[in-house]
Amino acid sequence: MVKRSSFTGWSMNLFDLQGKVAAVTGGNGGIGLGMARGLAQAGATVAILGRNETKSAAAVDALRGLGATSFSVSVDVCDADAVNAAIASVVEQAGALHILVNNAGTNIRKRPEELDVTEWHTVMDTNITSAFLCSKACYPHMKAAGGGKVLNNGSMMSLFGTPWAPAYAASKGGMVQLTKALATAWAPDNIQVNCFLPGWIDTELTQRAREQVTELHDKILSRTPAGRWGDIDDFQGIAVFLASSASDFVTGASITVDGGYSAFG
């Protein structure tokens, strides 16, 4: 067995994304935008994939303001043909594709007995079917490039249950298992697939949750050792790590980004 040389020093080159092309679904806001910022500042060209063209244009402007090359592609990530066309457009415009962030997601907060099957499919299709479609579309391009990185947005609901998010929890639990399946399938092609598990992050999605769930804000603070809600920029570091050569021997993993919420007994 060939052994890699021992580590002799820390280098910024491990985290350098110059020359890499990243596609971020739902990258026009929330956690996706935070991750896009991290990728952009590490040198990657960033394609923002989403349905809201106005928000996507604003995100692109913000990334260009950081000195990055960025553009947007309008797509419904639940539509297989639209996804294939969007990924082809990214490759056509940027010349390659090395990094995919499956971040698009939604939630419908209802108890199981109140959730109808159409709502169930809306959440499942947006959260996990889209990740499958986008990953599958990116695979041949990453293989042609000699390798790649897939980052899947899970959740603390990948670990915990809750009475008011049955479809969301099922989709996020499934994201962990999809990550493992893709990781084991594509490891021979030098494609690493990992899942990050956000805790309570201050986004539009959780702002609505605080409106709908009594005393949620204070309950989260009391449970979180870090003593605060997360910020979208807390995802810059995990994005760069999982997208860079620093994580070349990390695949099939699920990493919490939650200020210690899931570790608190």
C-alpha positions in Angstrom: 0.0 0.0 0.0 1.3 3.4 -0.9 1.4 5.8 2.0 1.1 9.5 1.7 3.9 11.6 3.1 3.4 12.8 6.7 2.0 16.3 7.2 4.8 18.8 7.7 3.1 22.1 7.8 -0.1 24.1 7.3 -0.6 25.7 4.0 -3.2 28.1 2.6 -2.9 26.2 -0.7 -5.0 23.4 0.9 -7.9 25.8 0.8 -7.2 27.5 -2.5 -10.1 27.3 -5.0 -8.5 29.3 -7.8 -9.5 27.8 -11.1 -12.4 25.9 -9.6 -16.1 26.3 -10.7 -18.9 25.9 -8.1 -22.6 25.7 -8.6 -24.8 26.6 -5.6 -28.5 25.8 -5.6 -30.5 28.3 -3.6 -27.3 30.4 -3.5 -29.2 33.7 -3.7 -30.0 33.9 0.0 -29.6 32.4 3.4 -27.1 29.6 4.0 -26.5 29.2 0.3 -25.4 32.8 -0.1 -23.1 32.4 3.0 -21.4 29.4 1.4 -21.2 31.2 -2.0 -19.3 34.0 -0.3 -16.8 31.6 1.2 -16.2 29.8 -2.1 -15.9 33.2 -3.9 -13.4 34.6 -1.4 -11.3 31.4 -1.8 -11.0 32.0 -5.5 -13.8 29.9 -7.1 -16.0 31.0 -9.9 -19.5 30.8 -8.5 -22.7 30.0 -10.4 -25.9 30.9 -8.5 -28.8 28.5 -9.3 -32.3 29.5 -8.4 -35.8 30.5 -9.5 -35.9 34.1 -8.2 -33.9 35.9 -10.8 -34.0 39.2 -9.0 -32.5 37.7 -5.8 -29.9 35.8 -7.9 -28.8 39.0 -9.7 -28.3 40.7 -6.4 -26.3 37.7 -5.1 -24.1 37.8 -8.2 -23.5 41.5 -7.8 -22.5 40.9 -4.1 -20.0 38.2 -5.1 -18.5 40.3 -7.9 -18.1 43.0 -5.3 -15.8 40.5 -3.5 -13.7 40.3 -6.6 -15.1 37.0 -7.7 -16.3 35.8 -11.1 -20.0 35.0 -10.8 -23.1 34.5 -12.8 -26.6 33.1 -12.3 -28.7 30.4 -14.0 -32.5 30.3 -13.6 -33.7 26.8 -12.8 -36.4 24.8 -11.1 -34.3 22.2 -9.2 -37.3 19.8 -9.0 -37.4 19.5 -12.8 -34.9 16.9 -14.2 -34.8 18.4 -17.7 -34.3 22.0 -16.3 -31.6 20.8 -14.0 -29.7 19.1 -16.8 -30.0 22.2 -18.9 -28.8 24.4 -16.0 -25.7 22.4 -15.3 -24.9 22.3 -19.0 -25.2 26.1 -19.0 -22.8 26.4 -16.1 -20.2 24.2 -17.9 -20.7 26.1 -21.1 -20.2 29.5 -19.5 -17.4 28.5 -17.1 -15.7 25.7 -19.0 -15.9 23.1 -16.2 -17.6 22.2 -13.0 -15.8 21.0 -9.9 -18.1 21.8 -6.9 -21.8 21.4 -6.3 -23.6 22.8 -3.2 -27.1 21.2 -2.9 -28.6 23.9 -0.7 -32.1 24.5 -2.1 -34.8 23.7 0.4 -38.1 24.5 1.9 -40.4 23.5 4.8 -44.1 23.4 5.5 -44.7 23.5 9.3 -47.6 21.2 10.0 -48.2 18.2 12.2 -48.2 14.9 10.4 -52.0 14.5 10.6 -52.4 18.0 9.1 -50.0 17.7 6.2 -51.5 16.6 2.9 -49.7 14.5 0.3 -49.1 17.4 -2.1 -47.3 19.3 0.7 -45.3 16.2 1.5 -44.1 15.9 -2.1 -43.3 19.6 -2.3 -40.9 19.4 0.6 -39.4 16.1 -0.4 -38.9 17.1 -4.0 -37.4 20.4 -3.2 -35.1 19.2 -0.4 -33.8 15.8 -1.5 -35.0 14.9 -5.0 -33.4 18.1 -6.2 -30.1 17.0 -4.6 -30.3 13.7 -6.4 -31.0 15.4 -9.8 -28.3 18.0 -9.4 -25.7 15.5 -8.3 -26.5 13.1 -11.1 -26.3 15.9 -13.7 -22.9 17.1 -12.3 -21.4 13.7 -12.1 -20.1 13.3 -15.7 -18.6 16.8 -15.6 -16.8 16.2 -12.4 -15.5 12.8 -13.6 -14.3 14.5 -16.8 -12.5 17.1 -14.6 -10.7 14.4 -12.7 -12.7 14.8 -9.5 -15.1 17.0 -7.6 -16.9 17.9 -4.4 -20.6 17.6 -3.6 -21.8 19.4 -0.5 -25.3 18.5 0.7 -27.3 20.7 3.1 -28.8 18.5 5.8 -30.1 19.8 9.1 -30.2 19.2 12.8 -33.5 17.5 11.8 -31.3 14.9 10.2 -30.6 13.9 13.8 -33.8 14.9 15.7 -37.5 14.6 15.2 -40.1 17.3 15.6 -43.9 17.1 15.6 -44.2 20.1 13.2 -41.8 19.1 10.4 -42.4 15.5 9.4 -41.6 15.9 5.7 -38.7 18.2 6.4 -37.2 15.8 8.9 -37.7 12.9 6.6 -36.0 14.7 3.7 -33.0 15.8 5.8 -32.6 12.3 7.3 -32.6 11.1 3.8 -30.0 13.6 2.8 -27.5 12.0 5.2 -28.1 8.6 3.6 -28.0 9.9 0.0 -24.7 11.5 0.9 -23.3 8.2 2.0 -24.6 6.4 -1.1 -23.1 9.0 -3.5 -19.8 9.0 -1.5 -19.3 5.3 -1.8 -20.4 5.2 -5.4 -18.2 8.0 -6.6 -15.1 7.7 -4.5 -13.3 5.8 -7.3 -13.8 8.8 -9.5 -12.2 11.1 -6.9 -15.5 12.8 -6.1 -16.0 13.5 -2.4 -19.6 13.9 -1.1 -20.3 15.3 2.3 -23.2 16.7 4.3 -23.3 19.7 6.6 -25.9 19.9 9.2 -27.0 23.5 10.1 -28.4 24.2 13.5 -30.6 27.3 14.2 -29.4 29.9 11.7 -30.9 33.4 11.3 -32.5 33.1 7.8 -35.9 34.0 6.3 -36.9 30.3 6.9 -36.2 30.4 10.6 -37.6 33.9 11.0 -40.9 32.5 9.9 -40.5 29.7 12.4 -40.1 32.2 15.2 -43.3 33.8 14.1 -45.1 30.4 14.1 -43.6 28.7 17.2 -44.1 30.4 20.6 -40.9 31.2 22.5 -38.7 29.5 20.0 -36.1 32.2 20.0 -35.4 32.0 23.8 -35.6 28.2 23.8 -32.9 28.0 21.1 -30.6 30.4 22.9 -31.0 28.4 26.2 -30.1 25.1 24.4 -27.1 26.4 22.3 -23.8 26.4 24.1 -22.5 29.2 21.8 -25.2 31.4 23.2 -26.4 32.8 19.9 -28.2 32.0 16.7 -26.0 31.2 13.7 -25.2 33.6 10.9 -25.0 32.7 7.2 -21.4 33.7 7.2 -20.7 30.9 9.7 -20.9 28.6 6.7 -18.0 30.2 4.7 -15.4 28.0 6.5 -17.2 24.7 6.1 -17.9 25.5 2.5 -14.2 26.1 1.7 -13.0 23.1 3.7 -15.4 20.6 2.0 -14.8 22.1 -1.4 -11.0 22.2 -1.2 -8.2 19.7 -1.3 -8.1 20.0 2.5 -11.0 17.5 2.6 -9.7 15.0 -0.1 -9.9 12.1 2.4 -13.2 13.1 3.9 -16.2 11.6 2.2 -19.6 10.4 3.4 -19.4 12.5 6.5 -22.0 14.6 8.2 -20.7 17.7 10.0 -22.8 19.8 12.4 -22.6 23.6 12.2 -24.8 24.5 15.1 -22.9 26.2 17.9 -23.0 23.0 20.0 -26.8 22.6 19.9 -26.7 18.9 19.0 -23.9 18.1 21.5 -25.8 19.6 24.4 -27.3 16.9 26.7 
